[in-house]
Amino acid sequence: MILLDDVSKSYAVRGERKVIVEGLSARISDGTRLGLLGRNGAGKSTLIHCITGLAKQSEGSIEVLGFDTLHDFRTTRRLVGLVPQEITYDPFFTPLESLMIQMGLMGVEPNRVRAENLLKTFALDEKRDAYTRTLSGGMKRRLLVAQALVHEPRLLFLDEPTAGVDVELRRELWQEVEGLRAAGTTIVLTTHYIEEAERLADRIGILHKGQLLLLESRDSLMERHDGRSLEDIYLELIRKADGRPAP
């Protein structure tokens, strides 16, 4: 599904190069649920932006289903859906209008029936004609997920989708992710909630200072560490990478 070959991303900051992702190579198989963990600033969102076409890698190559993200941009962009970390919306459109417009932006024929079904799936059908600016934060988060799914992507990126939401909404989003996985969607989830990754992901990746510390099956990782919690394993690996003693 995703092939990363020696991918690096750097920016010029005040005349100096700042490396965000460095020499990252990995293969993520079709149907995977990958939980990508790491501190703020580890490079998780930057890597996602490179894969989804919001940024260009400085070095290396990225393929999605065999298509190069730079040379076959239009094809790869339509294969992926992205739920961004920030809540973004147009305050003057309704949820229904937002989904219809998003379909057009993603190159598919606007389909009111599909839009209505997505609104119902994410409990937004009663707000279909309200201005988006009047929705609660949780409702706006649901709408972002629905927008990412309008074109039925093969690959879905969820960049901290439950940050700042209440427990009930978090559980609802978990159920939706599990349903998407059952339907065959490959999912990459970034989160700071370790229990979220432990529940939803079947593979775990840990990104630290732009480098991939590991990419491994969740079950084999925990078995290799004698059944310890994923949180304990994560903290140990991060501290070891920093040269600090384990907790």
C-alpha distance (Angstrom), angle and dihedral (degrees) to the residues before:
residue distance angle dihedral
M1 . . .
I2 3.85 . .
L3 3.80 125.5 .
L4 3.80 118.5 -174.0
D5 3.79 116.4 -171.7
D6 3.82 117.3 -170.5
V7 3.82 92.3 -40.6
S8 3.79 118.8 -174.2
K9 3.78 131.5 172.4
S10 3.80 125.1 -168.6
Y11 3.78 136.5 166.2
A12 3.78 134.3 -154.9
V13 3.80 109.1 -113.2
R14 3.82 116.1 -177.7
G15 3.76 91.2 -27.0
E16 3.80 95.2 -46.3
R17 3.81 130.2 99.7
K18 3.80 114.8 -114.6
V19 3.80 113.1 -162.5
I20 3.82 113.8 -145.7
V21 3.82 100.8 168.5
E22 3.79 120.2 21.5
G23 3.82 130.0 -164.1
L24 3.78 95.9 -33.5
S25 3.81 118.3 176.3
A26 3.81 124.2 174.3
R27 3.78 144.3 138.6
I28 3.81 121.1 -138.7
S29 3.79 114.6 -167.2
D30 3.79 127.6 -137.0
G31 3.80 112.8 -88.2
T32 3.80 94.4 24.0
R33 3.79 124.2 143.3
L34 3.80 102.9 -151.6
G35 3.78 121.1 -169.1
L36 3.81 107.4 -157.2
L37 3.79 111.6 -160.6
G38 3.77 132.1 -174.7
R39 3.77 144.4 119.4
N40 3.77 123.7 -77.0
G41 3.79 105.7 -76.3
A42 3.82 94.3 23.9
G43 3.81 90.7 122.8
K44 3.81 100.8 -102.9
S45 3.81 97.7 128.2
T46 3.81 92.0 40.0
L47 3.79 90.5 54.6
I48 3.81 91.0 48.8
H49 3.79 90.6 49.3
C50 3.80 90.1 53.7
I51 3.81 92.4 50.5
T52 3.80 94.3 45.9
G53 3.80 95.3 45.4
L54 3.80 99.2 -109.3
A55 3.80 89.0 115.5
K56 3.80 136.5 18.7
Q57 3.77 121.1 -124.9
S58 3.80 115.3 -120.6
E59 3.80 93.1 -138.8
G60 3.78 138.8 7.2
S61 3.79 131.2 29.3
I62 3.80 137.1 -84.5
E63 3.79 126.2 -158.5
V64 3.79 129.2 -170.6
L65 3.80 113.4 -164.3
G66 3.80 89.0 -20.0
F67 3.82 95.1 -50.6
D68 3.80 120.6 116.9
T69 3.81 112.0 -122.7
L70 3.81 92.6 -139.6
H71 3.81 102.7 38.8
D72 3.83 95.7 34.9
F73 3.78 97.7 34.0
R74 3.81 97.9 145.3
T75 3.79 92.0 51.2
T76 3.80 96.6 46.5
R77 3.80 93.6 44.1
R78 3.81 90.5 58.2
L79 3.79 91.2 49.7
V80 3.80 93.4 59.9
G81 3.78 137.5 62.8
L82 3.79 123.2 -160.2
V83 3.78 130.7 -158.8
P84 3.82 102.2 -168.4
Q85 3.77 125.9 -142.8
E86 3.80 92.6 -120.0
I87 3.80 121.5 66.6
T88 3.81 104.1 -117.9
Y89 3.79 125.8 176.3
D90 3.79 143.9 145.7
P91 3.82 107.0 -109.9
F92 3.81 93.8 -152.8
F93 3.82 98.1 57.4
T94 3.78 127.9 76.6
P95 3.82 121.3 -127.9
L96 3.80 90.2 -103.6
E97 3.81 92.3 50.5
S98 3.81 90.5 46.1
L99 3.80 91.8 56.2
M100 3.79 93.5 45.7
I101 3.81 91.5 50.1
Q102 3.81 91.3 46.6
M103 3.81 89.9 54.8
G104 3.78 89.8 56.1
L105 3.80 91.8 47.2
M106 3.80 89.9 52.6
G107 3.80 92.4 51.6
V108 3.79 99.5 -108.4
E109 3.79 128.2 120.3
P110 3.83 110.1 -95.3
N111 3.79 107.0 -106.0
R112 3.79 117.0 -168.3
V113 3.81 93.2 -168.0
R114 3.82 92.0 56.2
A115 3.80 90.7 45.1
E116 3.81 90.7 51.4
N117 3.81 90.9 48.5
L118 3.80 91.9 51.3
L119 3.80 90.8 49.5
K120 3.79 89.3 51.9
T121 3.81 92.2 47.0
F122 3.79 91.2 54.8
A123 3.82 95.3 40.8
L124 3.80 93.5 -111.0
D125 3.80 99.4 115.0
E126 3.81 93.0 103.0
K127 3.82 88.7 54.3
R128 3.81 96.4 45.6
D129 3.81 93.1 116.3
A130 3.81 99.6 35.7
Y131 3.79 120.5 104.5
T132 3.79 108.2 -97.6
R133 3.80 90.8 -127.5
T134 3.83 88.7 67.6
L135 3.81 94.2 58.5
S136 3.78 122.3 102.9
G137 3.79 119.6 -109.5
G138 3.80 91.0 -102.1
M139 3.80 92.0 51.1
K140 3.80 90.9 50.4
R141 3.80 88.8 51.7
R142 3.83 89.9 52.0
L143 3.80 90.0 49.8
L144 3.81 90.6 53.8
V145 3.80 90.0 55.4
A146 3.81 91.1 48.1
Q147 3.82 90.8 50.0
A148 3.80 90.5 52.2
L149 3.81 89.8 55.4
V150 3.82 101.8 46.8
H151 3.82 93.3 100.4
E152 3.83 94.6 42.2
P153 3.81 96.0 -117.0
R154 3.81 121.8 -153.3
L155 3.80 89.8 -143.3
L156 3.81 125.4 41.5
F157 3.81 126.4 -167.6
L158 3.79 117.6 -159.4
D159 3.81 109.0 -170.2
E160 3.81 105.1 -163.8
P161 3.82 91.8 -40.7
T162 3.81 95.6 175.4
A163 3.81 98.7 45.2
G164 3.78 108.6 135.8
V165 3.81 97.0 -0.9
D166 3.78 126.6 125.4
V167 3.79 124.7 -100.6
E168 3.81 94.2 -103.7
L169 3.80 94.1 53.6
R170 3.80 91.1 44.4
R171 3.81 90.0 56.1
E172 3.81 91.0 47.0
L173 3.80 91.4 51.9
W174 3.80 89.8 48.2
Q175 3.78 89.3 55.6
E176 3.80 91.0 50.4
V177 3.81 91.5 50.3
E178 3.79 90.8 50.8
G179 3.80 89.6 49.5
L180 3.81 91.9 50.9
R181 3.80 91.0 49.8
A182 3.81 90.1 51.2
A183 3.81 87.8 52.8
G184 3.82 90.6 56.0
T185 3.81 101.8 -99.9
T186 3.80 116.0 147.5
I187 3.81 109.0 -132.5
V188 3.80 132.5 -160.7
L189 3.80 112.2 -169.1
T190 3.81 126.6 -172.4
T191 3.76 115.3 -165.5
H192 3.79 144.3 152.2
Y193 3.80 90.2 -148.4
I194 3.79 102.1 93.4
E195 3.79 92.7 -167.9
E196 3.80 88.4 56.5
A197 3.80 92.0 57.0
E198 3.80 90.8 43.1
R199 3.80 91.0 54.4
L200 3.81 101.5 39.1
A201 3.80 106.2 30.7
D202 3.78 128.8 76.7
R203 3.83 91.6 -173.2
I204 3.78 128.1 40.4
G205 3.79 127.3 -150.7
I206 3.81 123.4 -174.2
L207 3.80 118.2 -159.3
H208 3.79 118.2 -166.6
K209 3.80 125.5 177.9
G210 3.79 90.1 -19.6
Q211 3.80 95.4 -50.9
L212 3.79 129.2 105.1
L213 3.79 109.4 -120.3
L214 3.79 93.4 -175.3
L215 3.79 144.9 -17.0
E216 3.78 110.6 -163.8
S217 3.77 145.4 140.8
R218 3.79 109.7 -81.2
D219 3.78 92.3 -131.8
S220 3.81 95.4 48.4
L221 3.81 91.0 45.5
M222 3.79 92.6 53.9
E223 3.79 92.4 42.1
R224 3.81 90.3 51.1
H225 3.81 88.0 54.5
D226 3.81 94.0 50.4
G227 3.80 95.8 -101.8
R228 3.81 95.6 -58.1
S229 3.78 117.9 157.0
L230 3.78 118.9 -86.0
E231 3.81 88.7 -120.5
D232 3.80 92.0 58.1
I233 3.80 91.6 46.5
Y234 3.81 91.5 49.2
L235 3.81 93.6 49.9
E236 3.79 92.0 47.8
L237 3.80 93.4 51.2
I238 3.81 93.8 45.9
R239 3.80 92.8 49.0
K240 3.78 91.7 46.3
A241 3.83 90.1 51.5
D242 3.82 88.0 52.2
G243 3.81 91.6 48.6
R244 3.80 92.2 -114.2
P245 3.82 126.4 133.0
A246 3.80 117.3 -95.3
P247 3.82 116.4 -100.9
